[in-house]
Amino acid sequence: MRTVGVVTTSRADYGIYLPVLRRIRTERTLALRLMVTGMHLSKRFGMTVEAIEADGFEAAERVPVLSDSDDPRAIAESMARGTAGFAEVFARSRPDILVVLGDRFEMHAAALAALPFKIPVAHIHGGELTEGAIDDALRHSMTRLSHLHFAATEEYGRRLVQMGEELWRVTVTGSPSLDNLASARRLSPGELESRFGLRVTADTLLATLHPTTLEFEDADGQAEEFLAALKASGRPVVFTMPNADTGGQAIRERIRRFVRAEPSARAVESLGTEGYFSVLALCCAMVGNSSSGLLEAPSFGLPVVNVGNRQRGRVRGENVIDVGYGREEIGEGIRRATDPAFRKSLQGMANPYGDGKAAPRIVAKLAEAPLSGRLLVKRFHDLPVGKDPP
C-alpha cells in the first residue's frame, strides 16, 4: 500500500482538498496520512483542525508554525519553523509521495523539507499567477521542488512546461474544489442562522479582504477604503476573515470594529465547505480579493468585485469585475455587480477551472505514478527558441 502524505494549512486549501482526501480514502492501494499545520492549529484562526476531525479525518501529524505576529520577520521565522517541523516528521515516518497545494509559505516549507529525504512531491494548482503577493514566488518555487503537477487550466499547464517541467509530469485536471459542487449539502437560510448566527438574504454581500503581501505597508489604508465602500453600499455584509499573512492583523481589527458598529454586518472565521457554498448560493455578490471569486463563484453565476492586485494574472470568468483600491471605484463595482441585468447575463456561464471531476484524475495519478528514479530525477524541458509550449 502506498502512503500519501497530504499537507493542509487552512480552511481554504482543506476545502479544495476535500474531494481528493475522500477519494484517497476509498482507493484500496493508497493510505492517507494527513499533515496539519498553519492556521488550522491556531485558536486565533478558529482551531479548524477540529473541523477536519469532525469530518472523520485523522490529523496524523501536527506541525505548529505560526507566531502571534504577522510582520515579515515572524513570517520568515514561521517558514524556518515549518521546514524544521516537517523535517522531524519525515525523519520519523516518510510518506511514499507528498501532496501540496497552491502557494502558502507553510506548504513551501513542507516541500522544501521533503527534498533531502528524496520524497516525490505532487503539486496541485501550480502554474498560476498572483502578481500582488509573495505567494507567486512561493508557488513557482514549489513547481521546481515538485515531481508531479495537477494544473487547473490548460493555460496553467502550458506555463508549467514553460518553466521547464517535462510534459509527462503535467496533468490538467481542473480544480478539485469544483468536485464539491456535486456533494456539498446546501444549508437553508435558517440553518445558516442557527449554526453561524448569519442572516443571508438576496441583498447580502460576501466580503473577504486578504493582505496583498507585496503591498503590506498599505494594508490598513486599503482596508479603510474597502470598508467605506461596503458601508456606502447600504447592504448587509458577511465577512470571512483574512489569512495569516503580513498585514492580516490590521485588516482583522478594522473588520471587527466595522462589525461592532454596523448592525447588519457579521464576521465568521470559518464556514466550512457546506456553509461557504451555501452563502455563495444565497448572496447577491462577492467583494474583495479571495481566489474563491475566480475559482468557485463562476459555478454559481455569482458576480464578483475583485479588488486590487492580489489576484492579478489569474484566469478569470465573465463574472469578475476588476477594480482598484479606492472606495469610489469599489462602490461602482458593487453597483455594477448588483445590477440584476449583470447577474442575469451570467446564467449558464462556464467555469474556466474545470468540470468538477478533478479528484479522480489526481488520485489515479497518485496511485499509478512509478516511484522510481525517473520520477525523482528531474530533467529540464527546453522549449525551441521563439516557439510556444505545446
N, C-alpha and C positions, 0 to 999 in steps of 0.2 A: 504494500500500500504506500502511495506517495503522499508525503506530508506537505501541505500547502500552508505556509505562513502568510497571514493577511494583516497588514498594518492599518489601523484606523485611529484617527486623531481627533475627530469632532463629529457633531451631528451631521454636518454637510457631506463628508465622504462616506459616513456609515449609511446614509440614505441611498447613496449611489451604489454602494457595495451590496446592499441587502439582497437583491436577486441573485448575485454571484455567490454570496455566502450560503443561501438556501440551496442553490444548485450544487455547490461543492458537497454539502452535507448529504445529498441524495446520490452522489456518484460513488459507486462501490469501490473504486480504485483509489479514491482520494480521502485523506484525513485532514480536517480543518484545524488549524492552530491560530486562533485569533490573538493578535498582539495589540494591546490597547495603550494609548499614550495621549499626550497633549491635553486638550480641553476636556476630554472625557473624564479625566482624573482630578478635575479641579472643582471644588464647591462653588467657586466664583462663577463658573460657567455651567452650573447645573448638575455636576457629577453624572453625566449622561452614560457612564459605564453601567449604571443601574438600569437604564432603558435597554441596553444591549442584553443584559442578563434577563430582563423581563421578557425579551423576545425569544429566550431559550438558548442563547449562545453563551458559551463559557469564555470568560476573559482569561485565556490560558497564561498570558504574560501581561504584566502591568509595568510600564516604563514611565515614571514621572519625570517631566522635563521642565515644566513652567515654573517661573518665579512670580512674585507679587507685582513685579514691574513689567512694563512693556516697552521700555526705552531700548535703543539699539544695542547697548551693552548686554541687557538682560536677554534679548532675543539671541544674540550671538552665543551667550553662555548656555542658553537652552539648547541650541544646536549642538554644542560640545557635550552637554549632559546627555542628550539623546543618543549621540554616537557612542558614548561610553556605556550607556544603559543597554543599547541593543547589542553591543559587543559582549556584554555579560550574558545576555540571553542566548546569543549564538554560540558562545563558548560552552554553555551548559547543554543546549539542545538545538542543533541547527536544522531548519526545515530543508526539504528537498528543493523547494522553489519558494521565493518570497514575492508576494504581490503588494505593490504600492500604487497609489492613485494620485494623480494631479500634481500639486506644486507646493505643498506645505513644507516648512522647514523641518518639521518633525519627520515627515516622510523621507526627506532628503537624508536626514541623519541615519535612518534605518537602511536605506540603500547604500550609503557610504560605508556603514559598519559591515554590510554583507560582503563587500569587495575582497578583503583579505581572507575571508572564510571560503571563498570560491562558491558562494551561493548564487545560483541563477536568479535574476530579478525580472519579474514581469510588470510592466508599467501600463496602467490604464489612463487614458486622457492625455497622452503626450502629443507633441506637435502643435499645441495651441499657443496663442499669444495673449498676454495680458500686459501690455506695454507700460502701464502705470504702476506696476507692482514688482517688488523683488521676486515674487513668485515666478516671473518669466524666466529669470536666470536659473532658479532652482529647478524648474520643470525641464529646461533644456539640459541641465547638468544630469538630472535623473535619466534622461534619454540615453546619454552616453554611459551611464552606470548600469543600464538595463540590457537584457538579452532577448526579451520578447516584448512586443508593443501592440497594444489594443487601442486603435485610434477611433475617435468618434465620428469623423467625416473623411471623405476621400481627400479633401484639401489637406487635412492634418496628416493623413497617411503619406501624402506626397512630400510634405515638409520633413517628415522623419527620414525619408530616403535622401532628401536634400542634405540632411545633417550627417549623412554617411552610413545610415543603417542599411544593412543588406535587405533586399526585398523579401526574402523568406521569413524574416523576423517580424515583419509588419502585417497585421491583420486589421482591416477596417470592420469594426463590429457594431458601431453605433454606441451610444451611451447606455450603460446598464440601468441608469436611473429611470429611463422610459419604460423598462420592463415592469416597474412598479405600477404603472397605469392599469395593468390588467388585474393586479392582485390587491392593491391597497383599497380598503373599505373607505367609502366617503362618509364622514361624520355629518350628522344633521346640525343645523344652527343650534338646536337645543343641546346636543351632545358637546359641541364646542364650548358652549357657555358653562355647562356643568363641569366639564373636565379642565378647561383652561381659564374660565372666567372671561371669555371673549364673546362679544356680540358682533357677529359678522353679518353684514347686510350687503345688498347690491350697491350701496353707496360707499362701502369701506375701501380704503387704500391699504395695501400691504406694503410696508416700508422696511428696507434694510440698507443701512449705510455702513460699509466696512472701510477701514482706513485704506487710502491709496498710498502704499508704503514708500513709493519714491517721492511722495509729497507729504510725508508725515508731519512736517512742521506746520502744514496748513490744515490739519485735521479739525481743529476746533473751529476755525473760521468756516470751513466747508460745512460742518455740521450746523452751524448757526444759520447759514443761508438755506440749507436743506429743510430745517425745521420751520423757518419762517415761511417757506413756500407751502409746506404742509398745512400750517395754521391758516394761511390765507385761502387755501382751497375750501375751508369750511366743512371738510368731510371727516368722518371718523377714521382713525388710523390704528392699525395693528402693527407694532414693531416686532421684528425678530432682531436679536442683539448681535453686535459685531464680533468678529473673530479676535483671537489673542494675537494681535499684531501691534506694532508701534503706532500709537495714536488711538488705539481702541478704547482705552480707559477714558480719554477726554470725550469721545463720542458717547460712550455709555452714560457718563454723568449728565451730559446735555439731554439725552433721551429721557433719563429718569426725571429731570426737572420738568421737561415738557409734559410727561405723563401726569406728574403731580398737579400741574396747572391746568391741564385740558381734560375735562370730564369724559370726552368721547375718545380718548387715546388710551391704549393699553400696550404693554410690552411683555413679551414672553421669551424666556431663554431658549427653550426647545419645544417644538410642536410634535416632533416625531414625523415619520413619513405620512401616516394616516391624517394627522392633524394638519400638516402643512399642505398636502394635496387638497384637503377639504377646503381650506381657506382659499387656495388658488381657484377652486371651482366656484366659490361664492362671491369673492370680492370683485370690485369693478376695474382695478388696475394695480400694478406693482410699480413702486417708485424706489430708486436707489441705485446700487451698483453690484448687486449679487449676480453671480453667474447663473443662478436659477432663472433669471429673467430671460436669458438666452437659451437655456437648456430645457427646462421643464415647461415654462409658461406658454411656448408656442403650441403645445399639445392641448392646452385649454383655450386657445384662441384669446389669450389674455393680453391686453395692451400693457406695455412696459415702458416707463420713462427711465432710461439708462443715464445716470448722472456721472459726468466727468470721465476720467481717463483709465479707471481701473480695468475695464473690460475692453479697452481699445485694442483692435487687431483680431478679436474673436469673430467667428462666423455668427451672423445673427439673422433672424427671420423678419418677416414683414411686420411683426407685432412690436418691434423695438423702435422707440423714438429716442435718439441720442441728443442730449443737452449738456450744457456746461454746468458750472457750479453756482451761478448767480440765481437768486430767488425768483427774479422775473422770468428767466429762461426756464427754470424748473416749473414754475407756475404755468407758463404757456404749454409746456409738455404735458402737465396734468390736464389742462383744459382740452388739449387735443386727444389725449388717451381716453378721457371720459366722455367724449362725444359719441353718442350711440351709433352714428354713421361709421366711425372708425372701427368700433367693436364689430359691427355687422360685416365690415369688409374683410375681417379675419376669419370668418366662418369657413371651415374646411381647409384652412391653411396647412401645408405640410411642415413638419418639424425637421429642420436640417440635421438634427442629431440622431436620426435613426428610426427604426421600425418597431422598437420595443422587444427585440429578440437578441439582445447583445449577450446576456448571461450564458445561454447555451453555446454560443460561439467561443466565448472566453474560456469556459470550463473545459470544453472539448480540447482546446489547445493546451491547457494546463495539464490535462490527463495524457495527451499524446506526445508532447514535445520530448524528444530523446535527451535525457540528462547526460550528455556526453561532452567531449572536448569540443565538438563542433558548436554546441550551444554556448559554451563558456568563452571560447577564443573568438573575439570579435575582429572582423576584418572591415576596413573602411571601404564603403561602396562609393567609388568615384564616379561622378557624372561626366559625360563628354562635355568639353568646354562649349559654352553657348547653347546648350540644349537643356530643356526642362526634364525633370524626372518623369519616368513612365507613370 
